[in-house]
């Protein structure tokens, strides 16, 4: 396995994301998501679930959290995400429920244990994994493979984006309102190029990290679909740069964490062009007033965000359902460059394993 000219596997795998997304869409067992596809194809163990449960650990749990919001917008049944290591029993009784377990390795003990707890409780099971023939594929009724290729770095990057792609495909095939999802196939066709555009802005992102590597504490904040991405971004900063970083719902910062704000606590604010945008701008003003530096991630050309944030890292405008993917790529690169500046062993962080196969 070579690093392909990159300094670390993590950076190589971040830059492999456009192809990983393309391959996952093209080869998905859900069939090519082409507009007008009438109904789910046979690979789903249940075609019309009366409840959906999403499970995972670490980064895979953040995919589950994204799924809870995305699928809740597209389905009319209860959709719940639960962290697998805490899962005991489903919150929703189901006659023909669907449990979707995310695990890029397919070997995480906590996720496999959670799956065993759900058996016989009216839920058919679907595994989403990056490793052919992994343990999870033998524990579920059906498997959807992400096509990210081998992921060597301990920190999950391209496999996370491919988990999100699989969620969009699931939403496309399970949604009751076909019109609401007709945009998904063409969105998934353009997503690789949008990610390439973010990757090409690498140097601006490297500038931003100067503020962060000396921080005592970092907050990454968002609203709506920005919250799981804030959690995922914070996990990357912890995993590879060892920086104390918390992903937080923007509206919750005033209920306590404001006490931590000041020059040693920079804040990364994700401003999605959705119904939460103005609230995010208000949060930026409140945070600035308390002495923290604010680095915003926002649509290119958003002058209002630029007026109030200390720095803006722009992303291409796109569908609000896809924008969190682009914000996540910015956060991946920020965490990588912080780790590089701090001289961390990026591909093999201390105390961590690529997959925890013991309880
Ligand atoms: C942890 C890894 O051990 O397991 C994380 O350090 C990962 O990066 C988590 O997200 C879950 O792993 P998997 O293979 O179940 O997605």
Boltz pocket constraint, residues with backbone or C-beta under 6 A from the ligand:
constraints:
  - pocket:
      binder: B
      contacts: [[A, 57], [A, 58], [A, 59], [A, 60], [A, 102], [A, 103], [A, 104], [A, 105], [A, 106], [A, 107], [A, 108], [A, 111], [A, 154], [A, 155], [A, 156], [A, 352], [A, 353], [A, 354], [A, 355], [A, 356]]
      max_distance: 6.0
